[in-house]
Amino acid sequence: NMAAPSASGPSQPREGLPTLFIPRTAAEEQRVRLERLMRNPEKTVPIPEKLNEWAPRPPPEFVRDVMGSSAGAGSGEFHVYRHLRRREYQRQDFMDAMAEKQKLDEEFQKKLERNKMIAEEQTAKRRRKRQKLKEKKLQAKKSKLEQKKQGK
């Protein structure tokens, strides 16, 4: 005896619920995201802030586990030293990178200034040339008018 297939079986989508769609390409995923955004246009979209650059944590105010000066360090001391050394190297690398970045920024600003000055000089030169041509045209016009007056 075969049971009749029910109307709300797993093969048919239920009313009111969207069908599950698994995007297979990046374009499909983008389309699904856009559709989800556009379903409610009034809803604000969270735009993530730019993450701050990593910076080494500042040195501690008070150092509790100072290494002693007596001989015979324990077996765990090397690991403590290793972590301290790694942190210090990281801090120095960070400082070097920041100095390099600052130097590059300054060079870029100088280059911008230099380009601006060159552009200004070119503009001024062309302006002077245009003025000269204008003056010549005016002079030619005046001399032509003078000749006409003398001819009459």
C-alpha positions in Angstrom: 0.0 0.0 0.0 1.6 3.3 -1.2 1.0 6.5 0.8 -0.1 9.5 -1.2 2.5 12.2 -1.3 1.6 15.0 1.1 1.3 18.6 -0.2 3.8 19.9 2.3 6.5 17.3 1.6 10.2 18.1 1.6 10.3 18.3 -2.2 8.1 21.4 -2.4 9.0 24.8 -0.9 6.8 26.0 1.9 4.8 29.2 1.6 6.5 32.4 2.8 9.9 30.9 3.2 12.6 31.6 0.6 14.3 28.7 -1.0 17.8 27.9 0.0 20.2 29.0 -2.7 23.9 28.1 -2.5 26.1 30.4 -4.6 28.6 28.6 -6.6 30.6 31.5 -8.0 31.7 34.8 -6.6 29.3 36.7 -8.9 26.4 34.7 -7.6 27.4 35.3 -4.0 27.7 39.1 -4.8 24.2 39.0 -6.4 22.7 37.2 -3.4 24.3 39.8 -1.0 23.0 42.7 -3.1 19.5 41.2 -3.2 19.6 40.8 0.6 20.6 44.5 0.9 18.0 45.7 -1.5 15.2 43.8 0.2 15.0 46.6 2.8 16.5 49.8 1.3 15.7 51.9 4.3 17.9 49.8 6.6 21.3 51.3 7.2 24.3 49.3 5.9 27.2 48.9 8.3 30.4 50.1 6.7 33.5 48.9 8.6 36.0 51.4 9.9 39.6 51.3 8.7 41.5 49.2 11.1 44.2 50.9 13.1 47.8 50.0 12.3 49.4 47.5 14.6 51.6 49.1 17.3 53.8 47.4 19.9 52.4 47.5 23.4 54.2 50.0 25.6 56.8 48.7 28.1 55.4 47.8 31.5 55.3 50.4 34.3 56.7 48.0 36.8 58.7 44.8 36.0 58.0 42.1 38.6 60.1 39.2 37.5 63.5 40.7 37.2 66.2 38.2 36.3 68.8 37.8 39.1 72.5 38.3 38.7 73.5 35.0 40.3 74.6 32.1 38.1 72.4 29.2 37.3 69.2 30.4 35.6 66.2 28.0 35.8 65.0 26.0 32.9 62.1 28.5 32.2 64.3 31.6 32.1 65.4 31.1 28.5 61.8 31.2 27.3 61.1 34.4 29.3 64.2 35.9 27.7 63.2 34.7 24.3 59.8 36.3 24.6 61.4 39.6 25.8 63.9 39.5 22.9 61.2 38.8 20.3 59.1 41.7 21.6 62.1 44.1 21.6 63.0 43.1 18.0 59.4 43.6 17.0 59.4 47.0 18.6 62.6 48.0 16.8 61.3 46.7 13.4 58.1 48.7 14.0 60.1 51.9 14.7 62.2 51.3 11.6 59.1 50.8 9.5 57.5 54.0 10.8 60.7 56.0 10.2 60.9 54.6 6.6 57.2 55.4 6.0 57.7 59.0 7.4 60.7 59.4 5.1 58.7 58.2 2.1 55.8 60.5 3.0 58.2 63.5 3.2 59.8 62.6 -0.1 56.4 62.4 -1.7 55.3 65.8 -0.3 58.6 67.3 -1.6 58.0 65.8 -5.0 54.4 67.1 -5.1 55.7 70.6 -4.2 58.4 70.4 -6.9 55.8 69.3 -9.5 53.5 72.1 -8.4 56.3 74.7 -8.7 57.2 73.4 -12.2 53.5 73.6 -13.3 53.2 77.1 -11.9 56.4 78.2 -13.8 55.0 76.7 -17.1 51.7 78.4 -16.5 53.3 81.8 -15.9 55.5 81.4 -19.0 52.5 80.6 -21.2 50.6 83.5 -19.6 53.5 85.9 -20.5 53.5 84.5 -24.0 49.7 85.1 -24.4 50.0 88.6 -23.0 52.8 89.4 -25.6 50.6 88.1 -28.4 47.7 90.2 -27.1 49.9 93.3 -27.0 51.2 92.7 -30.5 47.6 92.3 -31.8 46.5 95.5 -30.0 49.6 97.4 -31.4 48.8 96.1 -34.9 45.2 97.2 -34.6 46.2 100.7 -33.3 48.7 101.2 -36.1 46.1 100.1 -38.7 43.6 102.6 -37.3 46.3 105.4 -37.4 47.0 104.6 -41.1 43.3 104.8 -41.9 43.0 108.2 -40.2 46.0 109.5 -42.0 44.7 108.1 -45.3 41.4 110.1 -45.1 
